[in-house]
Every structure is written in structure tokens, then in C-alpha cells.
């Protein structure tokens, strides 16, 4: 679990996990959270046919398709690199800038089961509906030693960087929230939950040349927001067992998740935290609550119980 980090027109806001309680939260009235579909993986498999899979290629074949430019950012995952690349022209493909996440087979996975699970969830993400507010998986390739996940490159900066440079206007926050809920609805409709929504996983272009739409106040807006990171995404259904470990980022994790209960509502809680931070510049909970140490993120452990009770505003005992 990643450690806690800190990297208006007046408004009277009460944070809620119900979008119906957020007045004007988007260019149009947003649907209540109950309308966010929560199909089970089995139901989702009947609704769509997986068309794409992991493609085996040689290193030479891969280099013929993509020119790797270099490191884009650091990764906190063992055996993973995040690279900048350009798709080469040919076979009817128009060149474009992409992001490539590589995973070294010998160091990224502790067990064969973990690798198989990663393959399954990656293929599912590869076949997600094409949603403007969700970064698209273009292709996934396998060589003898590595996996290569090729993703659309989102324009702009992540929301953490935007807040570092100054506040985000209320109207921009409404647009961002609306687009994130659209991405979340699509994910939940396929029986999947994210588990780590946060400022750093949302890239926003405040002046996108391809986005021109009416705002909730009748003016024009050019906000283009995209969810970019899917390393923690998992299948979910109402009968899914409780998690054994707490995943996510302190400050965004829903209280019930500290007890191993991850659901679509846990993702909606994260969106509520993002909204709170955009409007106030701070987290809804005090930072000293999150005092766990590495290795203490197992469900049922004293640190997770203590943090959960702190988030709920009541003492442990």
C-alpha cells in the first residue's frame, strides 16, 4: 500500500458518495450512483465478445511496430518500466505517440498464478469499450522475456500536478468529475473495479483542441479528462470474497476496504475524495490517521483496524 502523500465563487460543499448530492456536477445532470451498472464478470462476458488477446512477437517484430524513445516515468512495481514510444507507419497504421508499460517475466510475478491472473485482467482491459474518458489499450504483446502493454498517450498533466500549479476552478472540477464517472460506469458495467482512483491516475488537458462542449453554466469548455492507470483493476461480483490485503493509496481508500470489502461503491468513494481535494486542496481525513508501516496492510491486522476506525471518526476499542 502506498504511503499517504501531499504532493472559490463561494461554495458550500458536503462530500458525499452520491453524485445526486453534488449540485451541477457536470455539463448535464449526472445519474444517481444506483444507475452505475455493476454487472458480474459472467454477465459481462455474455454482453461482449473478447476480440483481442495477447500477441506473441519477436523482439525484431516489436521494434518494427514501435520505436521506443526512453523512460517516461518511474514505476513503483518490480520489473515494470513505463516508456515513451511512437507507433511506426505501415499496414494501414497511422503513426502516433503511445505509452508502453513493460513487465519482465522473471521479476514481475511471484507465482505462475499471479502471472495468469495478470494476463486475464489485461486481456479484459484490452477489450473494454472505447470510452473517451478512459485511456485505451491499443495492444498487448509478449516476447520471450517481457510483456508490452501499449496504451494511448493522454495529453495534459495529472490532477496532482494541476493542483501543484494552482487551484482547479469549480466549473472545471464539475467537468472532470462528470468524465471520471463516465469511465467508472463503463468499468463497473463490465464487472470490474479499479481500487486505486486518485489525482495521479487522472490526466487532464484543460484546453483540449478536440473537446468543445457546453458547460453546466452555458459557456464553452475544453476539458479532456482520462483515467490512465489500470494496474490494480480486478473483476468483481456480489459474491466475490473479501480481499486479503488492502490496496490503494492512503487518503483515498474507502473505510470498508480496510476490512477487505471492495465494491463499486469503494471506487465512488475515491471519486468523492478527488472532488473534495479539487475544491478544497486537502484530504477529508487527517494525515496522522495513516500511520501504518510497510507490510502491515493485511486485512484484520491492527494497523488496518486502527485506520478504518480513524476514517469513520470513532476510537478503536
C-alpha positions in Angstrom: 0.0 0.0 0.0 1.4 3.3 -1.0 2.0 5.8 1.8 0.0 9.0 2.3 1.4 12.0 0.4 0.6 15.6 -0.3 2.4 16.0 -3.4 -13.7 29.6 -4.7 -17.4 31.9 -6.5 -18.2 30.6 -2.9 -19.4 27.0 -2.5 -20.9 25.2 0.4 -20.0 21.6 -0.2 -20.8 18.4 1.7 -18.8 15.5 0.4 -21.0 12.5 -0.5 -20.6 9.3 -2.4 -23.9 10.1 -4.2 -23.4 12.2 -7.3 -27.1 13.2 -6.9 -26.0 15.2 -3.8 -23.5 17.2 -5.9 -25.3 20.1 -7.5 -24.5 20.7 -11.1 -21.7 18.1 -11.1 -21.3 18.1 -14.9 -22.5 19.6 -18.2 -25.8 17.7 -17.7 -27.4 16.3 -14.6 -25.5 13.3 -13.5 -27.2 10.0 -12.9 -27.5 8.7 -9.3 -24.9 6.2 -8.3 -27.6 3.5 -8.3 -27.6 3.7 -12.1 -23.9 2.8 -12.3 -24.1 -0.8 -13.6 -22.5 -3.5 -11.5 -22.7 -6.5 -13.8 -20.9 -9.6 -12.7 -17.9 -10.9 -14.8 -20.1 -13.7 -16.0 -22.9 -11.3 -17.0 -20.3 -9.1 -18.7 -18.9 -11.9 -20.7 -22.3 -12.5 -22.2 -22.6 -8.9 -23.1 -19.4 -8.7 -25.1 -17.2 -11.0 -27.0 -13.4 -10.7 -26.4 -12.0 -9.8 -29.8 -8.4 -9.1 -28.8 -5.7 -11.0 -27.0 -2.0 -11.0 -26.1 0.0 -11.3 -29.3 3.3 -13.2 -29.3 6.0 -11.5 -31.2 9.8 -11.5 -31.5 11.9 -8.6 -30.4 12.6 -7.7 -34.0 8.9 -7.7 -34.9 8.1 -5.5 -31.9 10.8 -3.0 -32.9 9.3 -2.9 -36.4 6.0 -1.8 -34.9 7.1 0.7 -32.2 10.1 2.9 -31.8 10.9 3.1 -28.1 12.1 6.6 -27.1 13.0 6.1 -23.5 11.7 6.2 -19.9 8.6 8.3 -19.4 8.3 7.9 -15.6 9.4 5.8 -12.7 7.3 2.7 -11.7 6.8 1.5 -8.2 6.2 -2.1 -9.4 9.1 -4.5 -9.5 10.1 -5.5 -13.1 7.9 -2.8 -14.7 9.1 0.1 -16.9 6.9 3.0 -18.3 8.3 4.0 -21.7 7.6 6.6 -24.3 7.2 5.3 -27.8 6.0 6.0 -31.3 3.9 3.7 -33.4 5.6 3.2 -36.8 3.8 3.7 -40.0 2.8 0.7 -42.1 0.0 -1.8 -42.7 -2.6 0.9 -42.7 -1.5 2.2 -39.3 -1.1 6.0 -38.8 1.9 6.9 -36.6 1.0 8.1 -33.1 2.7 8.7 -29.8 2.0 6.0 -27.2 2.9 4.8 -23.7 4.4 1.4 -23.3 4.4 -0.5 -20.0 6.7 -3.4 -19.9 6.7 -6.3 -17.4 9.7 -8.5 -17.1 8.5 -12.1 -16.8 11.3 -13.2 -14.4 10.8 -10.4 -11.8 7.3 -9.0 -12.2 5.4 -12.1 -10.9 6.0 -14.0 -7.7 4.0 -17.1 -8.9 2.6 -18.6 -12.0 -0.9 -18.0 -10.7 -0.1 -14.2 -10.3 1.1 -14.1 -13.9 -2.1 -15.9 -15.2 -4.3 -13.5 -13.2 -2.5 -10.5 -14.7 -2.9 -11.9 -18.2 -6.6 -12.4 -17.7 -7.3 -8.9 -16.3 -5.1 -7.3 -19.0 -7.0 -9.0 -21.8 -10.2 -7.8 -20.2 -8.9 -4.3 -20.1 -7.8 -4.6 -23.8 -11.4 -5.3 -24.7 -13.0 -2.5 -22.7 -15.4 -0.3 -24.7 -13.7 2.7 -26.3 -14.6 5.5 -23.8 -13.2 9.0 -24.3 -12.6 9.4 -20.6 -10.6 6.1 -20.3 -7.1 5.6 -21.7 -7.3 3.0 -24.4 -5.2 -0.2 -24.5 -4.0 -0.4 -28.1 -2.3 -3.7 -28.0 -0.6 -6.2 -25.6 2.5 -8.1 -26.9 4.5 -10.9 -25.5 8.2 -11.7 -26.3 10.4 -14.4 -24.8 11.3 -12.3 -21.8 8.7 -9.5 -21.4 5.1 -8.3 -21.8 4.5 -4.9 -23.6 1.2 -3.1 -22.9 0.7 -0.3 -25.5 -1.6 2.5 -24.4 -2.9 5.7 -25.8 -0.9 8.7 -24.7 -3.1 11.1 -22.8 -2.4 14.8 -23.3 -2.0 17.2 -20.4 -0.9 16.7 -16.8 -2.3 14.6 -14.0 -4.5 16.2 -11.4 -1.9 16.2 -8.7 0.4 18.3 -11.0 -2.5 20.7 -11.8 -3.1 21.3 -8.1 0.6 21.9 -7.5 0.4 24.7 -10.0 -2.8 26.3 -8.6 -6.4 25.6 -7.9 -8.8 24.0 -10.3 -12.0 26.1 -10.9 -15.4 24.8 -9.7 -16.6 24.5 -13.3 -13.5 22.6 -14.4 -14.0 20.3 -11.4 -17.6 19.6 -12.5 -16.4 18.6 -16.0 -13.6 16.4 -14.6 -16.0 14.6 -12.2 -18.5 14.0 -14.9 -16.0 12.4 -17.2 -14.5 10.3 -14.5 -17.9 8.9 -13.6 -18.5 8.1 -17.2 -15.3 6.0 -17.2 -16.2 4.4 -13.9 -19.7 3.5 -15.1 -18.2 1.7 -18.2 -15.8 -0.2 -16.0 -18.4 -1.3 -13.5 -20.8 -2.3 -16.3 -18.2 -4.9 -17.3 -17.9 -6.3 -13.7 -14.6 -4.7 -12.9 -13.5 -2.3 -10.1 -10.4 0.0 -10.1 -9.4 0.0 -6.4 -6.8 2.9 -6.7 -8.5 6.0 -8.1 -6.6 9.2 -7.2 -5.3 12.5 -8.5 -2.2 10.9 -10.0 -4.3 8.5 -12.1 -6.3 11.1 -13.9 -4.7 13.1 -16.7 -6.4 16.3 -17.7 -6.0 18.7 -20.7 -7.7 21.9 -19.7 -7.5 23.3 -23.3 -8.1 20.2 -25.4 -8.5 21.1 -29.1 -10.8 18.2 -29.7 -13.1 18.9 -26.8 -15.7 21.6 -27.3 -18.9 21.3 -25.3 -21.4 23.4 -23.3 -20.7 23.6 -19.6 -23.3 23.4 -16.9 -23.4 27.3 -16.9 -24.0 27.5 -20.6 -20.4 28.6 -21.5 -18.0 26.5 -23.6 -15.5 24.2 -22.0 -12.5 22.3 -23.4 -11.8 19.9 -20.6 -10.5 16.4 -21.6 -10.0 14.1 -18.6 -8.8 10.5 -18.8 -8.3 7.7 -16.4 -4.8 6.3 -17.1 -3.7 3.5 -14.7 -5.3 0.0 -14.5 -2.7 -2.0 -12.7 -5.0 -2.5 -9.7 -8.2 -3.3 -11.6 -9.9 -6.6 -10.7 -13.1 -8.5 -11.6 -15.9 -8.1 -9.1 -19.3 -9.6 -8.4 -21.5 -9.5 -5.3 -20.3 -12.9 -4.2 -16.6 -12.0 -4.5 -14.6 -12.9 -1.4 -13.1 -10.3 0.8 -9.6 -9.1 -0.1 -6.7 -10.4 2.0 -4.6 -7.3 1.5 -5.6 -3.6 1.5 -4.6 -2.0 -1.9 -4.8 1.6 -2.9 -3.5 4.9 -1.7 -4.0 6.3 1.9 -6.4 9.1 2.0 -8.5 7.7 -0.9 -9.3 4.2 0.3 -12.9 3.7 1.5 -13.3 2.8 5.2 -14.8 -0.6 4.3 -11.9 -1.5 2.1 -9.6 -1.6 5.2 -11.8 -4.5 6.2 -11.3 -6.2 2.8 -14.6 -5.1 1.4 -14.0 -3.7 -2.1 -17.1 -2.9 -4.2 -18.1 -0.4 -6.9 -19.1 1.9 -4.1 -15.4 1.9 -2.9 -14.4 3.4 -6.3 -17.2 6.0 -5.9 -15.7 7.0 -2.5 -12.4 7.6 -4.2 -14.1 9.9 -6.7 -15.6 11.8 -3.7 -12.1 12.3 -2.3 -10.8 13.5 -5.6 -13.7 16.0 -5.8 -13.0 17.2 -2.2 -9.4 17.7 -3.0 -10.1 19.7 -6.2 -12.4 22.0 -4.3 -10.6 22.4 -1.0 -7.0 21.4 -1.8 -6.9 18.9 1.1 -8.0 15.4 2.1 -11.2 14.9 4.1 -9.2 12.9 6.7 -6.3 13.9 8.9 -2.9 12.6 7.6 -1.9 11.3 11.1 -4.6 8.6 10.8 -2.5 6.8 8.2 0.4 5.6 10.4 0.8 2.0 9.1 4.3 0.7 8.2 5.3 -1.5 5.2 3.9 -5.0 5.5 1.1 -4.0 7.8 -1.6 -3.8 5.1 -3.2 -7.2 5.7 -6.9 -7.3 6.4 -7.6 -7.9 10.0 -4.3 -6.6 11.2 -4.2 -4.0 14.0 -2.9 -1.2 11.7 -5.8 -1.6 9.2 -8.4 -1.8 12.0 -6.9 1.4 13.6 -7.0 3.3 10.3 -10.5 2.2 9.5 -11.8 3.4 12.8 -10.0 6.7 12.3 -11.6 7.2 8.9 -15.0 6.5 10.5 -14.3 9.1 13.2 -14.5 6.7 16.1 -11.9 5.4 18.5 -10.7 1.7 18.3 -11.9 -0.3 21.2 
